[in-house]
Amino acid sequence: MVKKITLIFPKEEIKKMIKIGSHVPFKKPLMYLDSLQKSLSFDANTFMIYTGAPQNTIRSDLKNANLLETFEQMKQHNLDPNDLVGHAPYIVNLANPSLAKRTFAIDFLTKELYRFEQMKIVRMVLHPGNNMNKNKREAIEFIASGINQIFKNTADLKVGIALETMAGKGNEIGASFQDLKDIIILIKDEKRISVCFDTCHVFDSGYDIKNNFELVMEKFDSIVGQQYLSVFHINDSKNVLGSRKDRHENIGYGNIGFEALINIIYHPSFLSLPKILETPFINGFAPYKEEIKMIKEKTFNPNLKKVLKKRFKKI
């Protein structure tokens, strides 16, 4: 069951303790420094990046990524690199029945871990894979075998992999807690494997975190183990419970709702874990500064979308 923690901190201190941020860009010319500066502009104290476009495997050399200056500014702003999150691109599939494509995925993800290590990021979120031949057991074994090889290739690194909970679209692996458990028990380097809990995905896959979060987490703990959680993706959902569609919504505007998401963000058992927003842009602009403000104040602004649409009105 979910482990209870008694908090002795004042409410204002708890607000300071939450680790809340968003996905931020990683683009030229400033690259990593741009990621940090964008995050700070959102009043965040953590962030998540892809080291290139999530839809492809084209990556730039990190020699021009301004790493040293970024690390220095992190220190100045008391931002702990251990709270940062990396994300692998969507298109690599460790469950692919093609040996050549699995080998490519293993080689690419090996390089990604080295890149994240250079950036002092300790976890890379990974979509487990797509069961293309509809043999789930084989797909799970492919995923675990691939991760084991990646960890073997990077035995000198600390950075690990966080398997993301999935919505269940198509033949996705990871829409059930049992899927994640079945992968994890096959991983040899247990200390480097963890889970990224995506609120939209979990809700869309059929777990009622809106009305029964405690029960859902007790189930997660009994199947996977609460100790494997390392990061949360905080997203509302455009869809109803169990829709298996994976369509993110802005905080408080979806079917999970603001109150339920606040309860998750401030849950004492998970207070130390980074929470990352991946909510939709509004007229092409990120709403993260305003959403983080709502989260810190624990107050939903029902006019936020209307205000931001007006502010970011396209010319």
URFENSUL-V93698 format. One record per residue. N is the residue number from 1. RES is the residue in one letter. PSI is psi in whole degrees, 0 to 359 (* if undefined). Layout:
# URFENSUL-V93698
n/res/psi
N/RES/PSI
N/RES/PSI
This chain:
# URFENSUL-V93698
n/res/psi
1/M/165
2/V/129
3/K/129
4/K/140
5/I/127
6/T/122
7/L/134
8/I/12
9/F/146
10/P/157
11/K/320
12/E/325
13/E/323
14/I/321
15/K/321
16/K/333
17/M/333
18/I/143
19/K/98
20/I/135
21/G/203
22/S/173
23/H/134
24/V/157
25/P/158
26/F/88
27/K/158
28/K/152
29/P/340
30/L/335
31/M/248
32/Y/323
33/L/322
34/D/320
35/S/312
36/L/312
37/Q/322
38/K/316
39/S/315
40/L/327
41/S/340
42/F/2
43/D/36
44/A/160
45/N/17
46/T/170
47/F/168
48/M/141
49/I/155
50/Y/146
51/T/11
52/G/188
53/A/135
54/P/346
55/Q/359
56/N/179
57/T/21
58/I/125
59/R/141
60/S/154
61/D/141
62/L/358
63/K/338
64/N/23
65/A/2
66/N/43
67/L/311
68/L/317
69/E/323
70/T/315
71/F/320
72/E/318
73/Q/328
74/M/316
75/K/316
76/Q/328
77/H/13
78/N/39
79/L/121
80/D/119
81/P/334
82/N/345
83/D/356
84/L/159
85/V/134
86/G/162
87/H/133
88/A/154
89/P/155
90/Y/331
91/I/345
92/V/138
93/N/101
94/L/347
95/A/3
96/N/132
97/P/344
98/S/121
99/L/321
100/A/318
101/K/325
102/R/319
103/T/319
104/F/315
105/A/318
106/I/314
107/D/317
108/F/313
109/L/330
110/T/313
111/K/323
112/E/320
113/L/321
114/Y/323
115/R/314
116/F/325
117/E/318
118/Q/330
119/M/5
120/K/28
121/I/130
122/V/352
123/R/137
124/M/118
125/V/137
126/L/128
127/H/123
128/P/315
129/G/170
130/N/126
131/N/80
132/M/329
133/N/7
134/K/23
135/N/92
136/K/318
137/R/318
138/E/318
139/A/316
140/I/320
141/E/323
142/F/315
143/I/310
144/A/318
145/S/319
146/G/316
147/I/319
148/N/320
149/Q/320
150/I/316
151/F/325
152/K/319
153/N/336
154/T/37
155/A/340
156/D/1
157/L/160
158/K/333
159/V/138
160/G/186
161/I/131
162/A/111
163/L/127
164/E/138
165/T/134
166/M/162
167/A/339
168/G/20
169/K/132
170/G/235
171/N/36
172/E/137
173/I/137
174/G/8
175/A/346
176/S/151
177/F/329
178/Q/323
179/D/313
180/L/317
181/K/317
182/D/329
183/I/311
184/I/321
185/I/346
186/L/356
187/I/128
188/K/319
189/D/79
190/E/331
191/K/342
192/R/4
193/I/139
194/S/188
195/V/137
196/C/119
197/F/106
198/D/118
199/T/319
200/C/313
201/H/315
202/V/317
203/F/313
204/D/333
205/S/351
206/G/4
207/Y/122
208/D/79
209/I/349
210/K/312
211/N/339
212/N/48
213/F/317
214/E/317
215/L/321
216/V/317
217/M/329
218/E/321
219/K/316
220/F/315
221/D/322
222/S/332
223/I/308
224/V/309
225/G/121
226/Q/333
227/Q/345
228/Y/348
229/L/131
230/S/347
231/V/150
232/F/138
233/H/121
234/I/107
235/N/141
236/D/174
237/S/136
238/K/348
239/N/164
240/V/163
241/L/129
242/G/14
243/S/336
244/R/40
245/K/328
246/D/69
247/R/108
248/H/150
249/E/158
250/N/153
251/I/122
252/G/352
253/Y/1
254/G/197
255/N/350
256/I/313
257/G/157
258/F/313
259/E/315
260/A/320
261/L/322
262/I/319
263/N/324
264/I/313
265/I/319
266/Y/8
267/H/127
268/P/333
269/S/340
270/F/17
271/L/329
272/S/352
273/L/142
274/P/141
275/K/125
276/I/125
277/L/136
278/E/37
279/T/161
280/P/146
281/F/156
282/I/116
283/N/37
284/G/5
285/F/146
286/A/134
287/P/13
288/Y/324
289/K/314
290/E/322
291/E/320
292/I/322
293/K/314
294/M/317
295/I/316
296/K/326
297/E/352
298/K/37
299/T/121
300/F/134
301/N/102
302/P/347
303/N/4
304/L/312
305/K/317
306/K/316
307/V/315
308/L/324
309/K/322
310/K/317
311/R/320
312/F/27
313/K/128
314/K/138
315/I/*
